[in-house]
Amino acid sequence: MPPSAAEHPKPAGEGLAIAAESLFLVNLLAAPGIGFLLLVWLWWSRRKGAPPLARCHLDQTFRASIWGGILIVVVNIVILAMGGYDAPNTWMVVILYFTTIHSTFVLLGTLGLAKAMAGKHYHYPLVGGRCRGEEV
């Protein structure tokens, strides 16, 4: 017989971890800017007193969002350097960005959300660091 939920209580901070990962995906997919501002507010207000699981997910999503913003600025600089927004190369850069960088962030955010829902730590490759209190 499979174990019941009462036998395996939810780890501390699971709800906050799920909220952080959800806001990361909202920022990428539904409401850019608004999702980021809500994530920054959540990170700023809850990171210090958060349990290790929640702190891990808050830090990871915040770092990944900052990196995503930096990459958007870099892509815009590349577009401007290649002749501006009216140049034929613009669509090539935009399509490459969305098929590689943006979709990778969405995939990593989905994996992070799955890990948060499972009550496990998760760190984003390349853009995230190791979490304090993470079990190896």
N, CA, C and O atoms as CSV, one atom per row, in Angstrom:
chain,resi,resn,atom,element,x,y,z
A,1,MET,N,N,0.852,-1.167,0.000
A,1,MET,CA,C,0.000,0.000,0.000
A,1,MET,C,C,0.902,1.236,0.000
A,1,MET,O,O,1.860,1.296,0.771
A,2,PRO,N,N,0.608,2.233,-0.861
A,2,PRO,CA,C,1.444,3.435,-0.894
A,2,PRO,C,C,1.301,4.240,0.386
A,2,PRO,O,O,0.238,4.256,1.007
A,3,PRO,N,N,2.380,4.906,0.776
A,3,PRO,CA,C,2.317,5.708,2.005
A,3,PRO,C,C,1.352,6.876,1.840
A,3,PRO,O,O,1.204,7.430,0.750
A,4,SER,N,N,0.704,7.236,2.931
A,4,SER,CA,C,-0.239,8.352,2.890
A,4,SER,C,C,0.501,9.670,3.092
A,4,SER,O,O,1.670,9.694,3.479
A,5,ALA,N,N,-0.203,10.756,2.823
A,5,ALA,CA,C,0.397,12.082,2.990
A,5,ALA,C,C,0.704,12.369,4.453
A,5,ALA,O,O,1.619,13.133,4.761
A,6,ALA,N,N,-0.056,11.759,5.350
A,6,ALA,CA,C,0.179,11.980,6.778
A,6,ALA,C,C,1.503,11.372,7.224
A,6,ALA,O,O,2.131,11.859,8.165
A,7,GLU,N,N,1.925,10.307,6.545
A,7,GLU,CA,C,3.192,9.663,6.895
A,7,GLU,C,C,4.391,10.469,6.398
A,7,GLU,O,O,5.488,10.344,6.943
A,8,HIS,N,N,4.196,11.282,5.381
A,8,HIS,CA,C,5.268,12.103,4.823
A,8,HIS,C,C,4.818,13.561,4.819
A,8,HIS,O,O,4.275,14.038,3.822
A,9,PRO,N,N,5.040,14.275,5.928
A,9,PRO,CA,C,4.603,15.673,5.976
A,9,PRO,C,C,5.395,16.534,4.989
A,9,PRO,O,O,6.521,16.204,4.618
A,10,LYS,N,N,4.785,17.634,4.579
A,10,LYS,CA,C,5.445,18.555,3.654
A,10,LYS,C,C,6.623,19.224,4.349
A,10,LYS,O,O,6.518,19.601,5.516
A,11,PRO,N,N,7.742,19.377,3.648
A,11,PRO,CA,C,8.882,20.066,4.252
A,11,PRO,C,C,8.572,21.548,4.453
A,11,PRO,O,O,7.754,22.132,3.742
A,12,ALA,N,N,9.236,22.130,5.423
A,12,ALA,CA,C,9.045,23.553,5.715
A,12,ALA,C,C,9.457,24.391,4.510
A,12,ALA,O,O,10.523,24.177,3.932
A,13,GLY,N,N,8.624,25.326,4.144
A,13,GLY,CA,C,8.940,26.231,3.053
A,13,GLY,C,C,8.516,25.761,1.683
A,13,GLY,O,O,8.825,26.416,0.687
A,14,GLU,N,N,7.814,24.638,1.603
A,14,GLU,CA,C,7.425,24.115,0.294
A,14,GLU,C,C,6.497,25.086,-0.446
A,14,GLU,O,O,6.658,25.299,-1.648
A,15,GLY,N,N,5.541,25.667,0.254
A,15,GLY,CA,C,4.617,26.604,-0.384
A,15,GLY,C,C,5.317,27.837,-0.930
A,15,GLY,O,O,4.993,28.313,-2.018
A,16,LEU,N,N,6.270,28.349,-0.178
A,16,LEU,CA,C,7.032,29.516,-0.622
A,16,LEU,C,C,7.919,29.160,-1.817
A,16,LEU,O,O,8.085,29.967,-2.732
A,17,ALA,N,N,8.486,27.957,-1.807
A,17,ALA,CA,C,9.301,27.499,-2.936
A,17,ALA,C,C,8.449,27.385,-4.198
A,17,ALA,O,O,8.881,27.778,-5.282
A,18,ILE,N,N,7.243,26.850,-4.055
A,18,ILE,CA,C,6.330,26.729,-5.196
A,18,ILE,C,C,5.943,28.112,-5.708
A,18,ILE,O,O,5.878,28.332,-6.917
A,19,ALA,N,N,5.687,29.039,-4.796
A,19,ALA,CA,C,5.334,30.408,-5.199
A,19,ALA,C,C,6.472,31.062,-5.980
A,19,ALA,O,O,6.229,31.728,-6.987
A,20,ALA,N,N,7.706,30.876,-5.526
A,20,ALA,CA,C,8.857,31.472,-6.212
A,20,ALA,C,C,8.999,30.917,-7.628
A,20,ALA,O,O,9.183,31.673,-8.581
A,21,GLU,N,N,8.915,29.607,-7.758
A,21,GLU,CA,C,9.048,28.990,-9.081
A,21,GLU,C,C,7.880,29.379,-9.986
A,21,GLU,O,O,8.064,29.586,-11.185
A,22,SER,N,N,6.694,29.478,-9.420
A,22,SER,CA,C,5.523,29.877,-10.210
A,22,SER,C,C,5.669,31.306,-10.715
A,22,SER,O,O,5.354,31.593,-11.870
A,23,LEU,N,N,6.144,32.199,-9.862
A,23,LEU,CA,C,6.343,33.587,-10.286
A,23,LEU,C,C,7.437,33.695,-11.348
A,23,LEU,O,O,7.359,34.544,-12.235
A,24,PHE,N,N,8.445,32.847,-11.262
A,24,PHE,CA,C,9.484,32.822,-12.289
A,24,PHE,C,C,8.865,32.476,-13.646
A,24,PHE,O,O,9.172,33.110,-14.655
A,25,LEU,N,N,7.992,31.465,-13.660
A,25,LEU,CA,C,7.337,31.073,-14.907
A,25,LEU,C,C,6.326,32.122,-15.369
A,25,LEU,O,O,6.180,32.348,-16.570
A,26,VAL,N,N,5.633,32.760,-14.437
A,26,VAL,CA,C,4.713,33.847,-14.803
A,26,VAL,C,C,5.497,34.966,-15.483
A,26,VAL,O,O,5.039,35.532,-16.475
A,27,ASN,N,N,6.657,35.279,-14.959
A,27,ASN,CA,C,7.497,36.315,-15.555
A,27,ASN,C,C,7.901,35.940,-16.980
A,27,ASN,O,O,7.945,36.803,-17.856
A,28,LEU,N,N,8.192,34.680,-17.214
A,28,LEU,CA,C,8.624,34.253,-18.543
A,28,LEU,C,C,7.476,34.100,-19.530
A,28,LEU,O,O,7.634,34.410,-20.711
A,29,LEU,N,N,6.322,33.627,-19.063
A,29,LEU,CA,C,5.281,33.193,-19.986
A,29,LEU,C,C,4.026,34.058,-20.027
A,29,LEU,O,O,3.424,34.201,-21.091
A,30,ALA,N,N,3.621,34.629,-18.922
A,30,ALA,CA,C,2.311,35.273,-18.879
A,30,ALA,C,C,2.374,36.786,-18.705
A,30,ALA,O,O,1.758,37.525,-19.474
A,31,ALA,N,N,3.098,37.240,-17.722
A,31,ALA,CA,C,3.105,38.671,-17.400
A,31,ALA,C,C,4.525,39.139,-17.101
A,31,ALA,O,O,4.877,39.351,-15.940
A,32,PRO,N,N,5.349,39.303,-18.153
A,32,PRO,CA,C,6.708,39.779,-17.922
A,32,PRO,C,C,6.682,41.134,-17.229
A,32,PRO,O,O,5.838,41.982,-17.519
A,33,GLY,N,N,7.591,41.316,-16.339
A,33,GLY,CA,C,7.635,42.571,-15.590
A,33,GLY,C,C,6.842,42.462,-14.304
A,33,GLY,O,O,7.394,42.640,-13.218
A,34,ILE,N,N,5.560,42.173,-14.412
A,34,ILE,CA,C,4.726,42.017,-13.215
A,34,ILE,C,C,5.196,40.803,-12.420
A,34,ILE,O,O,5.361,40.875,-11.203
A,35,GLY,N,N,5.410,39.686,-13.119
A,35,GLY,CA,C,5.920,38.486,-12.449
A,35,GLY,C,C,7.274,38.735,-11.817
A,35,GLY,O,O,7.552,38.251,-10.720
A,36,PHE,N,N,8.126,39.495,-12.513
A,36,PHE,CA,C,9.447,39.807,-11.973
A,36,PHE,C,C,9.337,40.672,-10.724
A,36,PHE,O,O,10.005,40.407,-9.724
A,37,LEU,N,N,8.496,41.705,-10.774
A,37,LEU,CA,C,8.335,42.581,-9.607
A,37,LEU,C,C,7.781,41.816,-8.410
A,37,LEU,O,O,8.215,42.039,-7.280
A,38,LEU,N,N,6.838,40.926,-8.644
A,38,LEU,CA,C,6.306,40.108,-7.552
A,38,LEU,C,C,7.371,39.162,-7.002
A,38,LEU,O,O,7.451,38.948,-5.792
A,39,LEU,N,N,8.186,38.599,-7.891
A,39,LEU,CA,C,9.267,37.715,-7.450
A,39,LEU,C,C,10.300,38.487,-6.634
A,39,LEU,O,O,10.771,37.995,-5.608
A,40,VAL,N,N,10.652,39.681,-7.077
A,40,VAL,CA,C,11.604,40.510,-6.324
A,40,VAL,C,C,11.030,40.848,-4.956
A,40,VAL,O,O,11.734,40.776,-3.948
A,41,TRP,N,N,9.750,41.218,-4.918
A,41,TRP,CA,C,9.110,41.520,-3.631
A,41,TRP,C,C,9.131,40.293,-2.722
A,41,TRP,O,O,9.449,40.408,-1.538
A,42,LEU,N,N,8.797,39.122,-3.260
A,42,LEU,CA,C,8.799,37.893,-2.466
A,42,LEU,C,C,10.206,37.580,-1.968
A,42,LEU,O,O,10.393,37.238,-0.800
A,43,TRP,N,N,11.188,37.697,-2.847
A,43,TRP,CA,C,12.581,37.424,-2.472
A,43,TRP,C,C,13.038,38.402,-1.393
A,43,TRP,O,O,13.641,37.998,-0.399
A,44,TRP,N,N,12.751,39.688,-1.591
A,44,TRP,CA,C,13.200,40.718,-0.654
A,44,TRP,C,C,12.542,40.563,0.714
A,44,TRP,O,O,13.200,40.750,1.738
A,45,SER,N,N,11.275,40.230,0.745
A,45,SER,CA,C,10.546,40.202,2.016
A,45,SER,C,C,10.659,38.880,2.763
A,45,SER,O,O,10.471,38.859,3.979
A,46,ARG,N,N,10.960,37.776,2.082
A,46,ARG,CA,C,10.901,36.478,2.742
A,46,ARG,C,C,12.211,35.711,2.797
A,46,ARG,O,O,12.278,34.681,3.467
A,47,ARG,N,N,13.254,36.173,2.118
A,47,ARG,CA,C,14.459,35.342,2.008
A,47,ARG,C,C,15.185,35.141,3.329
A,47,ARG,O,O,15.741,34.067,3.558
A,48,LYS,N,N,15.199,36.135,4.200
A,48,LYS,CA,C,15.999,36.035,5.425
A,48,LYS,C,C,15.429,35.043,6.422
A,48,LYS,O,O,16.187,34.312,7.060
A,49,GLY,N,N,14.123,35.001,6.571
A,49,GLY,CA,C,13.525,34.104,7.549
A,49,GLY,C,C,12.984,32.823,6.952
A,49,GLY,O,O,12.326,32.042,7.639
A,50,ALA,N,N,13.258,32.603,5.672
A,50,ALA,CA,C,12.699,31.436,4.988
A,50,ALA,C,C,13.448,30.162,5.364
A,50,ALA,O,O,14.654,30.201,5.608
A,51,PRO,N,N,12.740,29.032,5.412
A,51,PRO,CA,C,13.410,27.743,5.607
A,51,PRO,C,C,14.366,27.464,4.439
A,51,PRO,O,O,14.230,28.073,3.378
A,52,PRO,N,N,15.323,26.557,4.617
A,52,PRO,CA,C,16.324,26.305,3.569
A,52,PRO,C,C,15.736,25.967,2.196
A,52,PRO,O,O,16.251,26.431,1.179
A,53,LEU,N,N,14.680,25.177,2.154
A,53,LEU,CA,C,14.078,24.820,0.864
A,53,LEU,C,C,13.549,26.064,0.154
A,53,LEU,O,O,13.818,26.266,-1.030
A,54,ALA,N,N,12.810,26.884,0.865
A,54,ALA,CA,C,12.248,28.100,0.273
A,54,ALA,C,C,13.352,29.081,-0.104
A,54,ALA,O,O,13.295,29.699,-1.167
A,55,ARG,N,N,14.351,29.230,0.754
A,55,ARG,CA,C,15.458,30.147,0.462
A,55,ARG,C,C,16.185,29.717,-0.803
A,55,ARG,O,O,16.566,30.554,-1.622
A,56,CYS,N,N,16.375,28.424,-0.960
A,56,CYS,CA,C,17.039,27.897,-2.152
A,56,CYS,C,C,16.266,28.285,-3.411
A,56,CYS,O,O,16.841,28.820,-4.359
A,57,HIS,N,N,14.967,28.015,-3.417
A,57,HIS,CA,C,14.164,28.316,-4.602
A,57,HIS,C,C,14.028,29.821,-4.825
A,57,HIS,O,O,14.031,30.274,-5.970
A,58,LEU,N,N,13.911,30.596,-3.758
A,58,LEU,CA,C,13.853,32.052,-3.903
A,58,LEU,C,C,15.138,32.588,-4.528
A,58,LEU,O,O,15.095,33.384,-5.465
A,59,ASP,N,N,16.277,32.147,-4.005
A,59,ASP,CA,C,17.561,32.619,-4.533
A,59,ASP,C,C,17.767,32.192,-5.984
A,59,ASP,O,O,18.233,32.980,-6.806
A,60,GLN,N,N,17.420,30.947,-6.295
A,60,GLN,CA,C,17.618,30.441,-7.649
A,60,GLN,C,C,16.763,31.195,-8.662
A,60,GLN,O,O,17.251,31.584,-9.723
A,61,THR,N,N,15.494,31.400,-8.338
A,61,THR,CA,C,14.617,32.091,-9.284
A,61,THR,C,C,15.005,33.558,-9.428
A,61,THR,O,O,14.911,34.124,-10.517
A,62,PHE,N,N,15.438,34.170,-8.335
A,62,PHE,CA,C,15.871,35.568,-8.411
A,62,PHE,C,C,17.111,35.687,-9.298
A,62,PHE,O,O,17.168,36.547,-10.178
A,63,ARG,N,N,18.095,34.830,-9.066
A,63,ARG,CA,C,19.321,34.864,-9.881
A,63,ARG,C,C,19.016,34.600,-11.351
A,63,ARG,O,O,19.521,35.298,-12.231
A,64,ALA,N,N,18.193,33.595,-11.613
A,64,ALA,CA,C,17.855,33.264,-13.000
A,64,ALA,C,C,17.114,34.417,-13.673
A,64,ALA,O,O,17.329,34.681,-14.856
A,65,SER,N,N,16.251,35.100,-12.939
A,65,SER,CA,C,15.532,36.245,-13.506
A,65,SER,C,C,16.485,37.388,-13.829
A,65,SER,O,O,16.347,38.043,-14.862
A,66,ILE,N,N,17.443,37.625,-12.954
A,66,ILE,CA,C,18.437,38.676,-13.213
A,66,ILE,C,C,19.251,38.322,-14.454
A,66,ILE,O,O,19.477,39.172,-15.315
A,67,TRP,N,N,19.691,37.067,-14.546
A,67,TRP,CA,C,20.436,36.635,-15.723
A,67,TRP,C,C,19.594,36.751,-16.990
A,67,TRP,O,O,20.092,37.156,-18.040
A,68,GLY,N,N,18.325,36.395,-16.886
A,68,GLY,CA,C,17.434,36.537,-18.039
A,68,GLY,C,C,17.330,37.983,-18.490
A,68,GLY,O,O,17.342,38.264,-19.689
A,69,GLY,N,N,17.228,38.901,-17.539
A,69,GLY,CA,C,17.180,40.322,-17.874
A,69,GLY,C,C,18.463,40.801,-18.520
A,69,GLY,O,O,18.434,41.576,-19.476
A,70,ILE,N,N,19.589,40.338,-17.999
A,70,ILE,CA,C,20.885,40.705,-18.586
A,70,ILE,C,C,20.973,40.200,-20.022
A,70,ILE,O,O,21.444,40.913,-20.908
A,71,LEU,N,N,20.520,38.973,-20.249
A,71,LEU,CA,C,20.580,38.408,-21.601
A,71,LEU,C,C,19.666,39.146,-22.574
A,71,LEU,O,O,20.002,39.284,-23.750
A,72,ILE,N,N,18.515,39.622,-22.098
A,72,ILE,CA,C,17.640,40.416,-22.971
A,72,ILE,C,C,18.342,41.716,-23.372
A,72,ILE,O,O,18.254,42.138,-24.525
A,73,VAL,N,N,19.030,42.345,-22.431
A,73,VAL,CA,C,19.776,43.568,-22.746
A,73,VAL,C,C,20.879,43.257,-23.756
A,73,VAL,O,O,21.084,44.016,-24.703
A,74,VAL,N,N,21.590,42.146,-23.562
A,74,VAL,CA,C,22.655,41.756,-24.492
A,74,VAL,C,C,22.083,41.520,-25.888
A,74,VAL,O,O,22.673,41.950,-26.879
A,75,VAL,N,N,20.944,40.842,-25.973
A,75,VAL,CA,C,20.317,40.588,-27.276
A,75,VAL,C,C,19.955,41.906,-27.956
A,75,VAL,O,O,20.151,42.051,-29.162
A,76,ASN,N,N,19.436,42.858,-27.205
A,76,ASN,CA,C,19.108,44.162,-27.792
A,76,ASN,C,C,20.356,44.893,-28.269
A,76,ASN,O,O,20.325,45.557,-29.305
A,77,ILE,N,N,21.449,44.780,-27.529
A,77,ILE,CA,C,22.710,45.395,-27.957
A,77,ILE,C,C,23.201,44.740,-29.245
A,77,ILE,O,O,23.674,45.425,-30.152
A,78,VAL,N,N,23.089,43.414,-29.327
A,78,VAL,CA,C,23.486,42.698,-30.547
A,78,VAL,C,C,22.636,43.158,-31.729
A,78,VAL,O,O,23.160,43.391,-32.818
A,79,ILE,N,N,21.331,43.288,-31.518
A,79,ILE,CA,C,20.444,43.749,-32.594
A,79,ILE,C,C,20.846,45.146,-33.057
A,79,ILE,O,O,20.919,45.409,-34.257
A,80,LEU,N,N,21.104,46.035,-32.112
A,80,LEU,CA,C,21.512,47.391,-32.480
A,80,LEU,C,C,22.860,47.394,-33.197
A,80,LEU,O,O,23.058,48.161,-34.139
A,81,ALA,N,N,23.785,46.544,-32.760
A,81,ALA,CA,C,25.107,46.471,-33.387
A,81,ALA,C,C,25.032,45.893,-34.798
A,81,ALA,O,O,25.885,46.181,-35.638
A,82,MET,N,N,24.011,45.079,-35.056
A,82,MET,CA,C,23.873,44.458,-36.378
A,82,MET,C,C,23.049,45.311,-37.342
A,82,MET,O,O,22.712,44.855,-38.434
A,83,GLY,N,N,22.725,46.524,-36.957
A,83,GLY,CA,C,22.030,47.409,-37.885
A,83,GLY,C,C,20.694,47.918,-37.404
A,83,GLY,O,O,19.994,48.596,-38.157
A,84,GLY,N,N,20.315,47.619,-36.183
A,84,GLY,CA,C,19.060,48.144,-35.652
A,84,GLY,C,C,17.885,47.207,-35.881
A,84,GLY,O,O,18.033,46.095,-36.389
A,85,TYR,N,N,16.725,47.688,-35.493
A,85,TYR,CA,C,15.529,46.850,-35.533
A,85,TYR,C,C,14.935,46.712,-36.929
A,85,TYR,O,O,14.074,45.858,-37.145
A,86,ASP,N,N,15.373,47.528,-37.876
A,86,ASP,CA,C,14.888,47.419,-39.253
A,86,ASP,C,C,15.774,46.519,-40.110
A,86,ASP,O,O,15.442,46.248,-41.264
A,87,ALA,N,N,16.887,46.056,-39.567
A,87,ALA,CA,C,17.819,45.220,-40.329
A,87,ALA,C,C,17.245,43.815,-40.522
A,87,ALA,O,O,16.473,43.341,-39.689
A,88,PRO,N,N,17.617,43.156,-41.609
A,88,PRO,CA,C,17.114,41.797,-41.864
A,88,PRO,C,C,17.582,40.775,-40.819
A,88,PRO,O,O,16.921,39.759,-40.604
A,89,ASN,N,N,18.709,41.044,-40.178
A,89,ASN,CA,C,19.236,40.094,-39.194
A,89,ASN,C,C,18.469,40.109,-37.875
A,89,ASN,O,O,18.646,39.214,-37.049
A,90,THR,N,N,17.633,41.099,-37.673
A,90,THR,CA,C,16.921,41.238,-36.403
A,90,THR,C,C,16.105,39.996,-36.083
A,90,THR,O,O,16.172,39.469,-34.973
A,91,TRP,N,N,15.333,39.531,-37.062
A,91,TRP,CA,C,14.483,38.362,-36.802
A,91,TRP,C,C,15.309,37.112,-36.536
A,91,TRP,O,O,14.896,36.251,-35.759
A,92,MET,N,N,16.457,37.004,-37.165
A,92,MET,CA,C,17.327,35.863,-36.905
A,92,MET,C,C,17.771,35.856,-35.440
A,92,MET,O,O,17.744,34.814,-34.785
A,93,VAL,N,N,18.177,37.014,-34.933
A,93,VAL,CA,C,18.617,37.111,-33.540
A,93,VAL,C,C,17.455,36.839,-32.591
A,93,VAL,O,O,17.617,36.118,-31.606
A,94,VAL,N,N,16.291,37.405,-32.877
A,94,VAL,CA,C,15.118,37.208,-32.015
A,94,VAL,C,C,14.716,35.738,-31.980
A,94,VAL,O,O,14.445,35.197,-30.908
A,95,ILE,N,N,14.675,35.091,-33.133
A,95,ILE,CA,C,14.287,33.675,-33.184
A,95,ILE,C,C,15.314,32.808,-32.472
A,95,ILE,O,O,14.946,31.881,-31.750
A,96,LEU,N,N,16.598,33.095,-32.665
A,96,LEU,CA,C,17.632,32.339,-31.951
A,96,LEU,C,C,17.508,32.520,-30.446
A,96,LEU,O,O,17.668,31.562,-29.688
A,97,TYR,N,N,17.221,33.748,-30.006
A,97,TYR,CA,C,17.052,34.001,-28.575
A,97,TYR,C,C,15.896,33.177,-28.018
A,97,TYR,O,O,16.044,32.502,-26.999
A,98,PHE,N,N,14.748,33.233,-28.685
A,98,PHE,CA,C,13.579,32.537,-28.149
A,98,PHE,C,C,13.703,31.022,-28.231
A,98,PHE,O,O,13.207,30.324,-27.347
A,99,THR,N,N,14.350,30.494,-29.266
A,99,THR,CA,C,14.458,29.038,-29.369
A,99,THR,C,C,15.563,28.455,-28.500
A,99,THR,O,O,15.559,27.256,-28.221
A,100,THR,N,N,16.493,29.269,-28.077
A,100,THR,CA,C,17.562,28.733,-27.228
A,100,THR,C,C,17.461,29.238,-25.794
A,100,THR,O,O,17.227,28.451,-24.876
A,101,ILE,N,N,17.630,30.516,-25.596
A,101,ILE,CA,C,17.727,31.061,-24.239
A,101,ILE,C,C,16.388,31.049,-23.515
A,101,ILE,O,O,16.275,30.515,-22.412
A,102,HIS,N,N,15.370,31.643,-24.141
A,102,HIS,CA,C,14.071,31.751,-23.473
A,102,HIS,C,C,13.478,30.373,-23.182
A,102,HIS,O,O,12.998,30.124,-22.076
A,103,SER,N,N,13.510,29.485,-24.168
A,103,SER,CA,C,12.934,28.151,-23.949
A,103,SER,C,C,13.734,27.356,-22.917
A,103,SER,O,O,13.166,26.522,-22.211
A,104,THR,N,N,15.030,27.597,-22.819
A,104,THR,CA,C,15.834,26.940,-21.787
A,104,THR,C,C,15.424,27.415,-20.402
A,104,THR,O,O,15.310,26.610,-19.477
A,105,PHE,N,N,15.203,28.712,-20.252
A,105,PHE,CA,C,14.730,29.229,-18.962
A,105,PHE,C,C,13.362,28.655,-18.604
A,105,PHE,O,O,13.113,28.342,-17.440
A,106,VAL,N,N,12.476,28.514,-19.583
A,106,VAL,CA,C,11.153,27.928,-19.324
A,106,VAL,C,C,11.307,26.478,-18.873
A,106,VAL,O,O,10.655,26.056,-17.918
A,107,LEU,N,N,12.155,25.717,-19.545
A,107,LEU,CA,C,12.385,24.323,-19.163
A,107,LEU,C,C,12.963,24.228,-17.756
A,107,LEU,O,O,12.510,23.412,-16.954
A,108,LEU,N,N,13.955,25.053,-17.453
A,108,LEU,CA,C,14.556,25.034,-16.121
A,108,LEU,C,C,13.555,25.468,-15.056
A,108,LEU,O,O,13.544,24.919,-13.955
A,109,GLY,N,N,12.716,26.447,-15.375
A,109,GLY,CA,C,11.678,26.874,-14.440
A,109,GLY,C,C,10.662,25.779,-14.176
A,109,GLY,O,O,10.192,25.621,-13.049
A,110,THR,N,N,10.324,25.024,-15.207
A,110,THR,CA,C,9.393,23.907,-15.043
A,110,THR,C,C,10.012,22.821,-14.172
A,110,THR,O,O,9.341,22.258,-13.307
A,111,LEU,N,N,11.277,22.528,-14.396
A,111,LEU,CA,C,11.970,21.552,-13.547
A,111,LEU,C,C,12.062,22.051,-12.109
A,111,LEU,O,O,11.883,21.277,-11.168
A,112,GLY,N,N,12.338,23.334,-11.939
A,112,GLY,CA,C,12.384,23.918,-10.598
A,112,GLY,C,C,11.044,23.828,-9.901
A,112,GLY,O,O,10.986,23.535,-8.707
A,113,LEU,N,N,9.956,24.078,-10.633
A,113,LEU,CA,C,8.619,23.972,-10.050
A,113,LEU,C,C,8.323,22.534,-9.646
A,113,LEU,O,O,7.752,22.296,-8.581
A,114,ALA,N,N,8.703,21.579,-10.481
A,114,ALA,CA,C,8.491,20.168,-10.139
A,114,ALA,C,C,9.275,19.788,-8.885
A,114,ALA,O,O,8.763,19.076,-8.021
A,115,LYS,N,N,10.510,20.259,-8.789
A,115,LYS,CA,C,11.316,19.981,-7.590
A,115,LYS,C,C,10.709,20.641,-6.359
A,115,LYS,O,O,10.689,20.042,-5.284
A,116,ALA,N,N,10.210,21.878,-6.506
A,116,ALA,CA,C,9.583,22.569,-5.372
A,116,ALA,C,C,8.339,21.816,-4.917
A,116,ALA,O,O,8.099,21.678,-3.717
A,117,MET,N,N,7.552,21.330,-5.866
A,117,MET,CA,C,6.340,20.588,-5.519
A,117,MET,C,C,6.673,19.250,-4.862
A,117,MET,O,O,5.872,18.706,-4.102
A,118,ALA,N,N,7.858,18.727,-5.160
A,118,ALA,CA,C,8.307,17.483,-4.532
A,118,ALA,C,C,9.016,17.747,-3.209
A,118,ALA,O,O,9.395,16.805,-2.513
A,119,GLY,N,N,9.198,19.020,-2.856
A,119,GLY,CA,C,9.864,19.364,-1.606
A,119,GLY,C,C,11.365,19.170,-1.650
A,119,GLY,O,O,11.987,18.876,-0.629
A,120,LYS,N,N,11.962,19.334,-2.843
A,120,LYS,CA,C,13.401,19.124,-3.004
A,120,LYS,C,C,14.084,20.407,-3.454
A,120,LYS,O,O,13.476,21.271,-4.084
A,121,HIS,N,N,15.367,20.506,-3.112
A,121,HIS,CA,C,16.180,21.632,-3.567
A,121,HIS,C,C,16.420,21.504,-5.063
A,121,HIS,O,O,16.371,20.410,-5.626
A,122,TYR,N,N,16.681,22.642,-5.695
A,122,TYR,CA,C,17.014,22.652,-7.114
A,122,TYR,C,C,17.876,23.869,-7.385
A,122,TYR,O,O,17.581,24.966,-6.912
A,123,HIS,N,N,18.931,23.676,-8.140
A,123,HIS,CA,C,19.737,24.832,-8.540
A,123,HIS,C,C,19.848,24.854,-10.057
A,123,HIS,O,O,20.064,23.829,-10.704
A,124,TYR,N,N,19.693,26.046,-10.598
A,124,TYR,CA,C,19.727,26.232,-12.039
A,124,TYR,C,C,21.158,26.074,-12.533
A,124,TYR,O,O,22.069,26.688,-11.977
A,125,PRO,N,N,21.376,25.261,-13.569
A,125,PRO,CA,C,22.727,25.129,-14.119
A,125,PRO,C,C,23.210,26.467,-14.689
A,125,PRO,O,O,22.422,27.223,-15.258
A,126,LEU,N,N,24.459,26.743,-14.540
A,126,LEU,CA,C,25.150,27.938,-15.033
A,126,LEU,C,C,24.738,29.222,-14.328
A,126,LEU,O,O,25.616,29.967,-13.891
A,127,VAL,N,N,23.449,29.521,-14.195
A,127,VAL,CA,C,23.028,30.806,-13.640
A,127,VAL,C,C,22.742,30.750,-12.147
A,127,VAL,O,O,22.639,31.797,-11.507
A,128,GLY,N,N,22.615,29.583,-11.587
A,128,GLY,CA,C,22.349,29.452,-10.155
A,128,GLY,C,C,23.536,28.823,-9.453
A,128,GLY,O,O,24.306,28.082,-10.064
A,129,GLY,N,N,23.682,29.112,-8.189
A,129,GLY,CA,C,24.752,28.507,-7.398
A,129,GLY,C,C,24.189,27.410,-6.512
A,129,GLY,O,O,22.993,27.120,-6.548
A,130,ARG,N,N,25.043,26.813,-5.730
A,130,ARG,CA,C,24.593,25.800,-4.773
A,130,ARG,C,C,23.773,26.455,-3.684
A,130,ARG,O,O,24.022,27.597,-3.299
A,131,CYS,N,N,22.803,25.725,-3.199
A,131,CYS,CA,C,21.941,26.235,-2.129
A,131,CYS,C,C,22.546,25.897,-0.778
A,131,CYS,O,O,23.101,24.817,-0.574
A,132,ARG,N,N,22.424,26.853,0.146
A,132,ARG,CA,C,22.856,26.572,1.510
A,132,ARG,C,C,21.880,25.585,2.128
A,132,ARG,O,O,20.667,25.752,2.001
A,133,GLY,N,N,22.387,24.573,2.787
A,133,GLY,CA,C,21.536,23.580,3.428
A,133,GLY,C,C,21.050,22.507,2.485
A,133,GLY,O,O,20.208,21.690,2.859
A,134,GLU,N,N,21.568,22.493,1.255
A,134,GLU,CA,C,21.126,21.505,0.279
A,134,GLU,C,C,21.751,20.151,0.587
A,134,GLU,O,O,22.934,20.043,0.909
A,135,GLU,N,N,20.921,19.133,0.479
A,135,GLU,CA,C,21.423,17.774,0.659
A,135,GLU,C,C,22.039,17.315,-0.645
A,135,GLU,O,O,21.431,17.459,-1.706
A,136,VAL,N,N,23.231,16.767,-0.577
A,136,VAL,CA,C,23.921,16.321,-1.783
A,136,VAL,C,C,23.596,14.884,-2.068
A,136,VAL,O,O,24.086,14.323,-3.049
